[in-house]
Amino acid sequence: MKIKISSAITLVSSLAFSLPSQAGETVSAKGEIEIVPPVSVCSTHEIQPLFSRYAQTVKSWTLRAGYRSFNDVELQEADNVDGTIQDFELIMPLSDCLQLRLYYPYNTDADGRTTGAVEREIGIDGNGGLLDFPSLILDYQYKKATSPGDYNLAAYVGVGNVRQFLEAKEKSTGYVDRYNHRGSVFLFGFKADKQLNNCWTFVGNIGGRYYWESDDIHPNGGSDMFFLLEASAAFIYAPQDAWIYPAVEVLYQGSVSDYNSVQVVPQVIIPFGDHVDLNAGVSVGLLDDGPSTEARVQLNLRF
């Protein structure tokens, strides 16, 4: 039996007024239904991308332990360097607007070729890093978001120094050279983060690092004193109660003139309760400089 259209409309209207209003609907004084855009319920979990750092200071001690696998890195005395690096970062809250970060790279294991007239295969290994030195960094959050859509803003300064050198061993002759056995770096910059619409979050960093008395690591084969500009932007999608959060980052590192590396890093973040999450991503190099690809896994622990 078919129901007339007018009867169906009357039936639906009666049900609409007799049932309680659902989320996204309100009933006006005239008895008409007004459609209200739903409010997205977002996660309150501390979602941390792989590279960009929040301007908002941490509320508890945080440890980030990472593993990196990279290809085609260029150094002052080596090309086509492929390898792995393990590192960790310990973040210590000092006050509501101050925090201290201790970064330490260790256990580098890589292979490459020497630069110069005669190229030789070498193995590079040791308890140190390449462009990343053990560093101590102070963050100051000078602006706090006071409403949804407002920015958190912070500045940072830090200093790093080589603690242990790397051994570069020629595979044909057995000759051992010391890589990265000296050098210091000064780090500075600004950070911002903002809650966007529909459970998206933006995290952006811009700054630089100035190296002096470095050894064998200039990415373009120049002086032991050089400056690199750094910038990154991350976008994270984090609805409430999701078991996995997608994110994407864009990274820049270079001197603007003769060395420029741009990486795009799609990634996923998997939370394990309120205090542990695991990040994994693979970066793709868009320019000739910097690694052609780099995979990174990072474990975040909050105490």
Number of C-alpha atoms within 10 A of each C-alpha: 3 5 7 8 9 8 10 12 10 11 11 11 11 11 10 13 13 9 8 11 12 8 11 11 14 15 13 9 7 6 9 10 14 11 11 10 9 10 11 11 12 17 15 11 16 16 21 21 26 26 18 23 19 24 27 25 24 20 16 15 15 18 20 20 18 20 18 17 18 20 20 20 20 22 23 18 19 26 20 18 21 22 20 21 22 21 20 18 19 17 23 19 17 16 12 12 18 18 22 21 19 17 20 21 22 21 16 20 20 20 22 25 20 19 16 9 6 7 12 16 16 24 19 22 22 18 17 27 26 21 16 16 22 22 20 20 18 19 25 21 21 13 16 16 14 9 8 10 13 14 20 21 22 23 19 20 17 18 18 21 19 21 16 17 18 22 22 25 20 19 14 9 10 10 11 15 14 15 25 23 18 16 19 20 24 18 19 19 18 20 25 22 26 21 20 16 13 14 16 15 18 19 24 23 23 18 18 19 21 15 23 16 14 21 23 20 21 23 25 18 15 12 16 15 15 16 15 19 17 18 19 21 22 25 22 23 23 24 18 14 13 12 12 17 19 16 24 18 23 19 21 19 20 20 17 11 6 9 16 19 19 22 23 20 25 18 21 20 25 17 19 13 9 11 14 18 21 22 23 19 23 18 22 18 19 15 13 12 20 26 23 20 19 22 17 21 19 23 19 23 18 16 9
